[in-house]
Amino acid sequence: MRRFAFGPAVCGHLDEGTAREWLIPDGCGGYATGTVSGLRTRRYHGLLVVAGADPARRHLGLAALDAVLTWPSGRVARLGTHEWADHTVAPRGHRLLAGFELVDGLPRWRWRVGDVVLERTLAMRHGRPSLAVVHRLLAGGPVSLAVEALVTWRDVHGERTADGPPPRVTTTADGCVVEHAYRLRGPDFRPAGVWHRGVRHREEAARGLTPTEDLWYAGSFHAELRQPGATVSVSAWAGDLDDPPPPAPDVVAAARVRNRAVVAAASPADEAQATLALAADAFVVRTPAGPDVVAGYPWFGAWSRDTMISYEGLFLATGRAELGRDLLRGYAGTLSEGMLANTADTGTVEYNTADGTLWFLHAVGRHVAATRDTDLAAELLPALTGVVDAHLAGTRYGIGADPADGLLRQGAAGEALTWMDARVDGVPVTPRAGKAVDINALWVNALAVVIKLAWQARTGAGAAQRAHPAALAAFARRFPAPTGWLYDVLDGPGGDDATLRPNQLLAWSLPYAPLRPEPAVLQRIGAALMTPLGPRSLAPSEPGYRGRHRGTPAERDTAYHTGTVWPWLTGPYVAAWARLGVSADQTLCDADGHLGEYGIGSVSETADGDAPHAATGCPFQAWSVAEALRARRM
């Protein structure tokens, strides 16, 4: 597993240090996250972010713990870093940072002030919203340490200000309880009670969102560090407030052991695979309803399309097949009219994807192929043949097979049903109504999966047996375009669309792909679309190309699928070449540096289409990590 270490040149430089973010999950959908420098740049940054029964419904509790050192002489050093509404940065504790490390997945800072060196390590207790913070004096002393708790309790997507009432803080024998929602524990707690007004989040400002909030200074913990080796611990937890977690040092030790075990279970072949195996662990969560997948941190919840695309990398490549089996069975229970529920961050359940269901069939097929679990095949086969029947008959949003050629069409006014689903003011940017190449590659693959599972279960495949040959032949006949690549959409409102996009990679990369890849075509696609982080969503030569995924929500959504790079598509690109027996090692090596430059130890959601292809979107994205891991294990 790669060890990420940054010295004063990065930690002490505000722009460099804030460009790199760390994350530790709690296994329930909550987390702690922030930047190397310690500056909170997002509304989502905090040390205790608590998920509800739905991972998308998170609340920010403990925002920050600011350490303050005081010498017997009266000298004071404040180790925190905050930016305020007037853009001033105070205190400037990042300038005192001697280093930051991510070791065994746990973040650790070291501050140096004269001959005093103070270390802080964070960990979360897996399976419970519980944070452990351990401070250790490494050199110098004696010195007094105060740890100031800045708190709130709000929806993680919003902000809370001093215009309303302050958080309710109740003092306890060893700390305090905030809003009856979470508890803080540590030595010698001294209540305070004052607003810190105008805390600024520079990333939210850059994203065109509200950039400021107010935090409540609840009080501080105090201890004397008399000699090197002395420690001061603070814990924070939600849930059953009368059931405290183990001592913070024990939580840290247990987290290290668990993280190493997670990596070992994946049997990584190299350091990059080991790093990605631990990154994958962050997205697999347990909820009251069963196992699920968080699509991305810090703001996404569970999305069925992302879950199923990620399935092979997150579950089969990491030794989680049994947990994955439970997930597949749970998702099968959401099928309605042949469509898989698309659980959304709004907390609602919708059936509004043309591909999520087909990715589900793909995931079931990969699971059975990897595990030989014919019992699961037999159990789910009636539901899967029902999916085929519903698609042949026609289901929601105009999704259905065309009797003329057996290909799958989709589209409804105001909807974007493929993975290219961005909208601006309710209008789809890339509606792709008609017969999309990726949807039909998945359709052909899904029909073949049902046939294979039926054979393994020693039963009939139903309508899939007849539908597959027709769809396969029509795909091979109709999708090749005169341009030398595949049409992106057939029979759309404007006719056939040969726009150069990466969706066609699925036509060559899926296990039962409808076409055999041609080296010359893959080379042309690679030359037009590939970047070090993966394929662009649109070739720069095409009208409407946007090379920067920045700005306001509308500007970002417009660029989302019109040039922005999507690292998850590296998986299909590498798989297409692998079917020709060609290694894509250089493609994978080009992305290795990214593991330490945005979401440390993870892979981002997106990146700019234009060089230098700076990362954008969620710093920690499930399908990006899953497909990177899968590609490296081919």
Summary of the structure (lengths in Angstrom):
residues: 634
radius of gyration: 25.6
end to end distance: 19.2
largest distance: 87.3
contacts: 2362
relative contact order: 0.10
helix: 32%
strand: 29%
